[in-house]
């Protein structure tokens, strides 16, 4: 036993470790499920600081709980859910696999403290277990601690790898643990829900393939016209940490979202998504907001009873009506309803599709702005009808706090709704070059103000939303143009071309996109030190796209020399051409000869 840290003048916590042993259980290897593959890619991208996506759960125990029953329930829980005793090593081909162990051990920490320190001890255990990244190749994806006081267990602390569970699975895990505790953790507790190996087998079956194909078809349609980012703006200097976090707890926001949902006949999550989209559109100055929606992908009772991770994302583009927030909320409801049905597919196929669309469109498309509205256990209880004045009075108890930020992150925005029934619990992490901490706080607090006003007034325009929240727009480049649904800076594209190794001169010009299309096309004129081709130039540009204000030119013109007046399109058109073409596979091959006129290129 060891003593833990305690406040001055109090006795330290007394700790011991108990080993739960498992033998004779079913085990074996399988491929990762789609959800596990999605999470694995995130863990790999964030390594070594990937503990941020581990899941935490604290269970308050009933007064009649005993140490033996708690340990018995934990033992039964690991037996019932194969994924809790599964490792994720790399196979000979370098690909991860899931290896379910039929035998092994789980160490459970027991921390004995005083009644007044139970909550603090549980919080410290949770934080300590969470901060240590899982070693998935040799460690089970579950850590457990039991906090006791006055001779009985008070709380159980569980920390899980995201490879083993998602928010929905965590809800089922809590319910299953409490049921096992009430039942005494029966020795022969059967397996519960769909096990991860069985899920992987389903995904490889014909019905699973059809599900994946439907998801991929949805992705393909969405990516054809998706903007490259939610923030096509000039970045601000940024803060330290670069990715601050802000949290909100608000009864008013939950009540306002549900009041608006009832009025507009949408879901509370759609009401919140519509309000969020309006505020992001204010910040970016765009008319549509591209987001990645976290999808639960649990459509059967067996799926709902499963602990494993089904978590993935699906793209959604929310049109923002500058004259009607109610219209934006309805659009968010329609767009998200379809996305939630189509988020279940093979991430490897999605990655291949993203790569192909990047080459075809010349745009760095990604899923860098994620909205995750987690499910909550059980049926929602009916809420009392409230007036707008009553909703405003609830806002007095709203709490906005700063969370632990990060200096390294790939996302531009992560909006996580942990609860939205009796009390909204929301976390927002952002790239401070686009949403600084102060603006993030204004945005979160503004959500309840905007939805309350929408409920009272019936509708709001975007100018009123701006006035209520104080959210101001980011700067746009002076040469901003829209090309293929993306706001870009031709000057920034030209600078990217000029910075390519071996380039001695470059300039980018715009021209009308052509009949049936809106916006502009980009034509890049380039002079290189060594012979090259439009295909090689296109590949080099794609490797350097910033996912913000740049995209690849639609047409490359390789010239022998640069004109004396490089700012003149007419001057470039008089220069001898070495090769020209789109650089895209499937388009006409690069050709030499004089630069065709704009009309000829557009088929006029």
Secondary structure as GFF3:
##gff-version 3
##sequence-region A 1 604
A	DSSP	beta_strand	2	3	.	.	.	ID=ss1
A	DSSP	beta_strand	14	22	.	.	.	ID=ss2
A	DSSP	beta_strand	28	31	.	.	.	ID=ss3
A	DSSP	alpha_helix	34	46	.	.	.	ID=ss4
A	DSSP	three_ten_helix	51	53	.	.	.	ID=ss5
A	DSSP	beta_strand	55	60	.	.	.	ID=ss6
A	DSSP	alpha_helix	67	80	.	.	.	ID=ss7
A	DSSP	three_ten_helix	82	85	.	.	.	ID=ss8
A	DSSP	beta_strand	86	87	.	.	.	ID=ss9
A	DSSP	beta_strand	97	100	.	.	.	ID=ss10
A	DSSP	beta_strand	104	113	.	.	.	ID=ss11
A	DSSP	three_ten_helix	115	117	.	.	.	ID=ss12
A	DSSP	alpha_helix	118	131	.	.	.	ID=ss13
A	DSSP	beta_strand	142	149	.	.	.	ID=ss14
A	DSSP	beta_strand	152	160	.	.	.	ID=ss15
A	DSSP	alpha_helix	167	182	.	.	.	ID=ss16
A	DSSP	alpha_helix	196	204	.	.	.	ID=ss17
A	DSSP	alpha_helix	206	224	.	.	.	ID=ss18
A	DSSP	beta_strand	243	250	.	.	.	ID=ss19
A	DSSP	alpha_helix	251	264	.	.	.	ID=ss20
A	DSSP	alpha_helix	268	284	.	.	.	ID=ss21
A	DSSP	beta_strand	288	295	.	.	.	ID=ss22
A	DSSP	alpha_helix	301	304	.	.	.	ID=ss23
A	DSSP	beta_strand	312	319	.	.	.	ID=ss24
A	DSSP	alpha_helix	325	341	.	.	.	ID=ss25
A	DSSP	alpha_helix	347	361	.	.	.	ID=ss26
A	DSSP	beta_strand	369	373	.	.	.	ID=ss27
A	DSSP	alpha_helix	388	394	.	.	.	ID=ss28
A	DSSP	three_ten_helix	395	397	.	.	.	ID=ss29
A	DSSP	beta_strand	399	406	.	.	.	ID=ss30
A	DSSP	beta_strand	413	420	.	.	.	ID=ss31
A	DSSP	beta_strand	424	430	.	.	.	ID=ss32
A	DSSP	alpha_helix	437	457	.	.	.	ID=ss33
A	DSSP	alpha_helix	462	469	.	.	.	ID=ss34
A	DSSP	beta_strand	480	483	.	.	.	ID=ss35
A	DSSP	beta_strand	486	489	.	.	.	ID=ss36
A	DSSP	alpha_helix	490	498	.	.	.	ID=ss37
A	DSSP	beta_strand	503	512	.	.	.	ID=ss38
A	DSSP	beta_strand	520	528	.	.	.	ID=ss39
A	DSSP	alpha_helix	534	542	.	.	.	ID=ss40
A	DSSP	beta_strand	555	559	.	.	.	ID=ss41
A	DSSP	alpha_helix	569	573	.	.	.	ID=ss42
A	DSSP	beta_strand	577	581	.	.	.	ID=ss43
A	DSSP	alpha_helix	598	601	.	.	.	ID=ss44
###
